[in-house]
Amino acid sequence: MTWVIIVLGVFFMAAGAPLAYVVGASSVLGFVAVEKTRFLAVLPQRVFSQIDVFALMAMCLFITTGDIMNRTGVTKALVDFAMSLVGRLRGGLGYVNVLTSVFFAGISGSATADAAALSNTLVPAMLQKGYPRSYAAALTVAGAMIGPIIPPSIILIFYGALMQVSIGGLLAAGILPGFLLGVSLMIANWFFARRHHHPGGRHETIPPFFPTLFRAVPALMLPVIIVGGIVVGVVTPTEAAALAVVASIAAGMFYGGLNVRIVVLSLKRTAILSGSIFIIMAAAACAAWIGALQEWPQALASLVNRFDLSGLGLLLVVNLVFVIAGTIMEPPMCLALLVPLLGPPCVAQGVDPIHLGIVLCLNMTLGLASPPVGGTLVVVSAITGENFWSLCVAVLPFLLVETIVLLVLILVPEISLVIPRYFGF
């Protein structure tokens, strides 16, 4: 009777209901369809046990940190510093775009937040210098994919809570893959800058290095405080997140953009985003409960054994599933639904759970830049005025580059694991 749940889900989606409600409602109705309504009495306990995870407090605090920093002038400070480093190269503003995404990733942990911030600042600057609008918007979309990989990462914390994996290990594991993404996009920008004769060169006027560095230091120190405190063992991830909130308030005072209204708006934004994630987790808990009663994990394990999939083979198949799911679902929903189902078989086949987390989170992040849903595509298209489908075409070369990086990470686990192992995670 599993097909009943699938049919109900498709029906609700066709009616235009939000995905969290689709999953929750179809799962509850599924209990009725398979005549297991007596188990609904346990459902509230299952839902609250899914949400009552102490590590998720770090996620909420990092959301607050990123929002405060976004509202207090940090973007301009990071852009000016990046410009002082690479602004005189051909295609300089393209490098600045990517480098600012790397810097910004250590603050917000969100691809959508990064894309929105840079679309409002760098894309207009690139247009003024003569870059094609489609290229500037596409590079912004691609650079925003770095945000959820370099710590602090909201979806890595979410994954760690679901799989009971060290949050500190996951955050440490995201450092090298995030920088690898940045380097790959800079190489792509170098290629396109020469092929299409993008603006830039020694004649460009750039801001002085040391004043821009001084102004950028508070923002640049934030990821150092977070990651350094966790990997050295001084603080737990949750304590680091709380420290990051304090540091973001101090940085906001330094940049002069902080006031009571900003703090209130950031807290409201945190409540809204956290609530949306928790409702997704609640819906996923309903689906997981009916799935457990219908023995979906056992059926999946049997399927894995039947096809004799090894660790690498299974990991590739799981990534293919996440690629498809990521194009139509937001990362939190994708994680909540699929990780409890597909993660344990991968770990049982010898895949390191930290490596699995990095690979799957990057996979789902790329879904934000992939049509037809692509949340980051929608944000950048709306802010820059670039046609959505033209942007989808323009971003494809960068998506190809980032997919190659994903394949490299799958095939070479040491890239993700070298830092966590060095620090004992």
C-alpha positions as CSV (number, residue, x, y, z in Angstrom):
1,M,0.0,0.0,0.0
2,T,3.0,2.3,-0.2
3,W,1.7,3.5,-3.6
4,V,-1.2,5.1,-1.7
5,I,1.1,7.5,0.1
6,I,2.9,8.4,-3.1
7,V,-0.4,9.1,-4.9
8,L,-1.6,11.3,-2.0
9,G,1.6,13.2,-2.1
10,V,1.4,13.9,-5.8
11,F,-2.2,14.9,-5.5
12,F,-1.4,17.5,-2.7
13,M,1.6,18.8,-4.7
14,A,-0.6,19.3,-7.7
15,A,-3.0,21.2,-5.6
16,G,-0.2,23.7,-4.8
17,A,0.3,22.8,-1.1
18,P,3.7,23.6,0.5
19,L,5.9,20.5,0.5
20,A,6.1,20.2,4.3
21,Y,2.3,20.0,4.5
22,V,2.3,17.6,1.5
23,V,4.6,15.2,3.2
24,G,2.9,15.5,6.6
25,A,-0.7,15.1,5.4
26,S,0.0,12.3,3.0
27,S,1.9,10.4,5.7
28,V,-0.9,10.8,8.2
29,L,-3.5,9.7,5.6
30,G,-1.1,6.9,4.8
31,F,-1.6,5.5,8.3
32,V,-5.3,5.3,7.5
33,A,-4.7,3.7,4.1
34,V,-2.6,0.9,5.5
35,E,-4.8,0.4,8.5
36,K,-2.3,1.4,11.2
37,T,-4.2,4.3,12.8
38,R,-3.5,3.0,16.2
39,F,0.2,4.0,15.8
40,L,-0.9,7.6,15.3
41,A,-1.0,7.9,19.1
42,V,2.8,7.6,19.2
43,L,3.3,10.2,16.4
44,P,3.6,13.3,18.6
45,Q,6.4,11.6,20.6
46,R,8.2,10.8,17.3
47,V,7.9,14.3,16.1
48,F,9.2,15.9,19.2
49,S,12.1,13.5,19.5
50,Q,13.1,14.5,16.0
51,I,13.1,18.2,16.9
52,D,14.4,17.9,20.4
53,V,18.1,17.8,19.4
54,F,20.5,20.1,21.3
55,A,22.7,20.6,18.2
56,L,19.9,22.3,16.4
57,M,20.3,25.2,18.7
58,A,23.6,26.0,16.9
59,M,21.7,26.1,13.6
60,C,19.3,28.8,15.0
61,L,22.1,30.8,16.4
62,F,24.1,30.7,13.2
63,I,21.0,32.0,11.3
64,T,20.9,34.9,13.7
65,T,24.6,35.6,13.2
66,G,24.4,35.6,9.5
67,D,21.3,37.8,9.4
68,I,22.9,40.4,11.7
69,M,26.0,40.5,9.7
70,N,24.0,40.8,6.4
71,R,22.2,43.9,7.7
72,T,25.2,45.8,9.1
73,G,27.4,46.7,6.2
74,V,29.6,43.6,6.2
75,T,29.1,43.0,2.4
76,K,30.7,46.2,1.3
77,A,33.7,45.7,3.6
78,L,34.3,42.2,2.1
79,V,33.8,43.4,-1.5
80,D,36.3,46.2,-1.0
81,F,38.9,43.8,0.5
82,A,38.4,41.3,-2.3
83,M,38.8,44.1,-4.8
84,S,42.1,45.2,-3.2
85,L,43.4,41.6,-3.7
86,V,42.3,40.7,-7.3
87,G,40.7,43.8,-8.7
88,R,43.5,44.5,-11.2
89,L,43.3,41.1,-13.0
90,R,41.4,40.8,-16.3
91,G,37.9,39.7,-15.3
92,G,38.8,41.2,-11.9
93,L,35.2,41.7,-10.7
94,G,34.5,38.1,-11.5
95,Y,37.3,37.0,-9.1
96,V,36.0,39.5,-6.6
97,N,32.5,37.9,-6.9
98,V,33.9,34.4,-6.1
99,L,36.3,35.6,-3.4
100,T,33.6,37.6,-1.7
101,S,31.4,34.5,-1.8
102,V,34.2,32.6,0.0
103,F,34.5,35.3,2.6
104,F,30.7,35.6,3.0
105,A,30.3,31.8,3.3
106,G,32.1,32.0,6.6
107,I,29.4,34.3,7.9
108,S,26.0,33.3,6.7
109,G,26.1,29.6,6.0
110,S,23.3,30.0,3.5
111,A,23.4,30.0,-0.3
112,T,20.3,32.1,-0.7
113,A,21.5,34.8,1.7
114,D,24.9,35.0,-0.1
115,A,23.1,35.2,-3.5
116,A,20.8,38.0,-2.3
117,A,23.6,40.1,-0.8
118,L,25.9,39.9,-3.8
119,S,23.1,40.4,-6.3
120,N,22.4,43.7,-4.7
121,T,26.0,44.8,-4.6
122,L,28.4,43.1,-7.1
123,V,26.0,42.5,-10.0
124,P,25.3,46.2,-10.5
125,A,29.0,46.9,-10.2
126,M,29.8,44.3,-12.9
127,L,27.1,45.7,-15.2
128,Q,28.5,49.2,-14.8
129,K,32.0,47.9,-15.9
130,G,30.5,46.2,-19.0
131,Y,30.0,42.6,-18.0
132,P,27.0,40.8,-19.6
133,R,24.1,40.7,-17.1
134,S,23.7,36.9,-17.7
135,Y,27.3,36.2,-16.8
136,A,27.3,38.4,-13.7
137,A,24.1,36.8,-12.4
138,A,25.2,33.2,-13.3
139,L,28.6,33.7,-11.5
140,T,26.7,35.0,-8.5
141,V,24.5,31.9,-8.4
142,A,27.5,29.6,-8.8
143,G,29.5,31.4,-6.1
144,A,26.6,31.2,-3.6
145,M,27.0,27.4,-3.7
146,I,30.1,27.8,-1.5
147,G,28.0,29.3,1.3
148,P,26.5,26.0,2.8
149,I,29.9,24.2,2.5
150,I,32.4,26.4,4.3
151,P,31.6,26.6,8.0
152,P,29.3,27.7,9.6
153,S,26.9,25.6,7.5
154,I,23.3,25.3,8.5
155,I,22.6,22.2,6.4
156,L,25.8,20.5,7.7
157,I,24.5,21.0,11.3
158,F,21.1,19.7,10.2
159,Y,22.7,16.6,8.7
160,G,24.8,16.0,11.8
161,A,21.7,16.2,14.0
162,L,19.9,13.7,11.7
163,M,22.8,11.2,11.5
164,Q,24.1,11.8,15.0
165,V,27.5,12.7,13.6
166,S,30.0,15.1,15.1
167,I,29.0,18.7,14.2
168,G,32.6,19.9,14.8
169,G,33.9,17.2,12.4
170,L,31.5,18.1,9.7
171,L,32.3,21.9,10.0
172,A,36.0,21.1,9.8
173,A,35.4,18.8,6.8
174,G,33.8,21.6,4.8
175,I,36.8,23.8,4.8
176,L,38.9,22.2,1.9
177,P,35.9,21.3,-0.3
178,G,34.6,24.9,0.1
179,F,38.0,26.4,-1.0
180,L,38.2,23.8,-3.8
181,L,34.8,25.1,-5.1
182,G,36.2,28.7,-4.9
183,V,39.4,27.8,-6.8
184,S,37.4,25.9,-9.5
185,L,35.1,28.9,-10.1
186,M,38.1,31.3,-10.3
187,I,39.6,29.0,-13.0
188,A,36.4,29.1,-14.9
189,N,36.3,32.9,-14.6
190,W,39.9,33.1,-15.8
191,F,38.8,31.0,-18.9
192,F,35.7,33.1,-19.7
193,A,37.5,36.4,-19.0
194,R,40.0,35.7,-21.7
195,R,37.6,34.0,-24.1
196,H,35.1,36.9,-24.0
197,H,37.5,39.7,-23.3
198,H,36.0,40.8,-20.0
199,P,36.9,44.2,-18.5
200,G,39.7,44.6,-16.0
201,G,43.5,45.0,-16.0
202,R,46.3,47.0,-14.5
203,H,44.5,50.3,-15.3
204,E,41.7,49.5,-12.9
205,T,41.4,51.7,-9.8
206,I,41.3,49.6,-6.6
207,P,40.9,50.5,-2.9
208,P,44.0,50.5,-0.8
209,F,44.9,47.2,0.8
210,F,45.6,47.9,4.4
211,P,42.5,50.2,5.1
212,T,40.2,47.7,3.5
213,L,41.9,44.8,5.4
214,F,41.4,46.7,8.7
215,R,37.7,47.3,7.9
216,A,37.2,43.6,6.9
217,V,39.0,42.1,9.9
218,P,35.9,41.8,12.1
219,A,34.0,39.9,9.4
220,L,37.0,37.7,8.5
221,M,37.6,36.9,12.2
222,L,34.1,35.4,12.6
223,P,34.8,32.0,10.8
224,V,38.2,31.9,12.6
225,I,36.4,32.2,16.0
226,I,33.8,29.6,15.0
227,V,36.0,26.9,13.4
228,G,39.1,27.6,15.5
229,G,37.1,27.3,18.8
230,I,35.5,24.0,17.7
231,V,38.4,22.2,16.2
232,V,40.8,23.1,19.0
233,G,38.2,21.9,21.5
234,V,37.7,25.2,23.4
235,V,34.0,25.3,22.7
236,T,31.2,23.1,21.5
237,P,29.4,23.9,18.2
238,T,26.5,25.3,20.1
239,E,28.8,27.5,22.3
240,A,30.6,28.6,19.2
241,A,27.3,29.6,17.7
242,A,26.4,31.7,20.7
243,L,29.9,33.3,20.7
244,A,29.3,34.0,17.0
245,V,26.1,35.9,17.8
246,V,28.0,38.1,20.3
247,A,30.8,38.6,17.8
248,S,28.3,39.6,15.1
249,I,26.8,42.2,17.4
250,A,30.3,43.6,18.1
251,A,31.1,43.6,14.4
252,G,27.8,45.4,13.7
253,M,28.7,48.1,16.2
254,F,32.1,48.4,14.5
255,Y,30.5,48.9,11.0
256,G,28.0,51.3,12.5
257,G,24.9,49.7,11.2
258,L,23.6,48.1,14.3
259,N,20.6,49.2,16.2
260,V,17.7,47.7,18.2
261,R,15.5,47.5,15.1
262,I,18.2,45.4,13.2
263,V,18.4,43.0,16.2
264,V,14.6,42.6,16.4
265,L,14.4,42.0,12.6
266,S,17.2,39.4,12.8
267,L,15.5,37.6,15.6
268,K,12.2,37.6,13.7
269,R,14.0,36.3,10.6
270,T,15.6,33.6,12.8
271,A,12.2,32.5,14.2
272,I,10.7,32.3,10.7
273,L,13.5,30.3,9.2
274,S,13.9,28.0,12.2
275,G,10.2,27.4,12.3
276,S,10.1,26.5,8.6
277,I,12.9,24.0,9.2
278,F,11.3,22.5,12.2
279,I,8.0,22.0,10.4
280,I,9.9,20.2,7.7
281,M,11.5,18.0,10.3
282,A,8.1,17.3,11.9
283,A,6.7,16.3,8.5
284,A,9.7,14.1,7.8
285,A,9.3,12.4,11.2
286,C,5.7,11.4,10.1
287,A,7.0,10.0,6.9
288,A,9.8,8.1,8.7
289,W,7.4,6.6,11.2
290,I,5.1,5.2,8.5
291,G,8.2,4.1,6.6
292,A,9.5,2.2,9.6
293,L,6.1,0.5,10.0
294,Q,6.0,-0.4,6.3
295,E,9.6,-1.6,6.5
296,W,11.0,0.8,3.9
297,P,14.6,0.6,5.3
298,Q,14.6,-3.2,5.2
299,A,13.3,-3.1,1.7
300,L,16.1,-0.7,0.7
301,A,18.7,-2.8,2.4
302,S,17.4,-5.9,0.5
303,L,17.7,-3.9,-2.7
304,V,21.3,-2.9,-2.0
305,N,22.2,-6.6,-1.3
306,R,20.4,-7.8,-4.4
307,F,22.4,-5.5,-6.7
308,D,25.6,-6.1,-4.6
309,L,26.5,-2.4,-4.5
310,S,29.9,-1.6,-2.9
311,G,30.6,1.5,-0.9
312,L,31.6,3.6,-3.9
313,G,28.9,2.2,-6.1
314,L,26.2,2.8,-3.5
315,L,27.5,6.3,-2.9
316,L,27.2,7.1,-6.6
317,V,23.6,5.7,-6.8
318,V,22.6,7.7,-3.6
319,N,24.1,10.8,-5.1
320,L,22.1,10.3,-8.3
321,V,18.9,10.1,-6.2
322,F,19.9,13.3,-4.4
323,V,20.6,15.0,-7.7
324,I,17.0,14.3,-8.9
325,A,15.4,15.2,-5.5
326,G,17.5,18.3,-5.1
327,T,16.1,19.9,-8.3
328,I,12.6,19.8,-6.9
329,M,13.0,20.0,-3.1
330,E,14.8,22.4,-0.8
331,P,17.8,21.0,1.0
332,P,16.2,20.7,4.5
333,M,13.3,18.7,3.1
334,C,15.6,16.6,1.0
335,L,17.8,15.9,4.0
336,A,15.0,15.1,6.4
337,L,13.3,12.7,4.0
338,L,16.2,10.9,2.4
339,V,19.2,10.9,4.8
340,P,17.5,8.7,7.4
341,L,16.6,6.3,4.7
342,L,19.7,6.3,2.5
343,G,22.4,7.4,5.0
344,P,22.7,4.2,7.2
345,P,23.1,1.8,4.2
346,C,26.0,3.9,2.9
347,V,27.6,3.9,6.4
348,A,27.1,0.2,6.7
349,Q,28.9,-0.2,3.3
350,G,32.0,1.6,4.7
351,V,31.3,5.2,3.7
352,D,32.5,7.6,6.3
353,P,29.5,9.5,7.7
354,I,31.4,12.8,7.7
355,H,32.5,12.3,4.0
356,L,28.9,11.3,3.2
357,G,27.6,14.5,4.8
358,I,29.9,16.8,2.8
359,V,29.1,15.0,-0.5
360,L,25.3,15.0,0.0
361,C,25.2,18.6,1.3
362,L,27.1,19.8,-1.8
363,N,24.9,17.7,-4.0
364,M,21.7,19.3,-2.5
365,T,23.2,22.8,-2.7
366,L,23.8,22.4,-6.4
367,G,20.1,21.7,-6.6
368,L,19.5,25.3,-5.6
369,A,21.2,26.4,-8.8
370,S,19.4,23.8,-11.0
371,P,16.1,24.3,-12.9
372,P,13.2,23.9,-12.7
373,V,12.9,25.0,-9.0
374,G,16.3,26.3,-8.1
375,G,15.7,28.6,-5.2
376,T,19.0,30.6,-5.7
377,L,18.2,31.0,-9.4
378,V,14.8,32.5,-8.5
379,V,16.4,35.0,-6.0
380,V,19.1,36.2,-8.3
381,S,16.7,36.4,-11.3
382,A,14.3,38.5,-9.3
383,I,17.0,40.9,-7.9
384,T,19.0,41.4,-11.1
385,G,16.1,41.4,-13.6
386,E,17.7,38.6,-15.7
387,N,15.2,36.3,-17.4
388,F,14.9,33.1,-15.3
389,W,15.4,30.7,-18.2
390,S,18.3,32.7,-19.7
391,L,19.9,32.6,-16.3
392,C,19.4,28.8,-16.2
393,V,21.3,28.5,-19.5
394,A,24.1,30.9,-18.4
395,V,24.7,29.0,-15.1
396,L,25.2,25.6,-16.8
397,P,29.0,25.9,-17.5
398,F,29.5,26.8,-13.8
399,L,27.3,23.9,-12.7
400,L,29.3,21.6,-14.8
401,V,32.5,22.8,-13.0
402,E,30.9,22.3,-9.6
403,T,29.6,18.9,-10.6
404,I,33.2,17.9,-11.5
405,V,34.3,19.1,-8.0
406,L,31.5,16.9,-6.5
407,L,32.8,13.9,-8.4
408,V,36.3,14.5,-7.2
409,L,35.1,14.7,-3.6
410,I,33.2,11.4,-4.0
411,L,36.2,9.7,-5.5
412,V,38.8,11.2,-3.1
413,P,37.4,11.1,0.4
414,E,40.6,12.4,1.9
415,I,39.9,15.9,0.7
416,S,37.0,16.0,3.1
417,L,38.5,13.9,5.9
418,V,42.1,15.2,6.3
419,I,41.3,18.1,8.6
420,P,38.7,16.3,10.8
421,R,41.2,13.4,11.2
422,Y,44.1,15.7,12.1
423,F,42.0,17.3,14.9
424,G,40.8,14.0,16.1
425,F,37.2,14.0,14.8
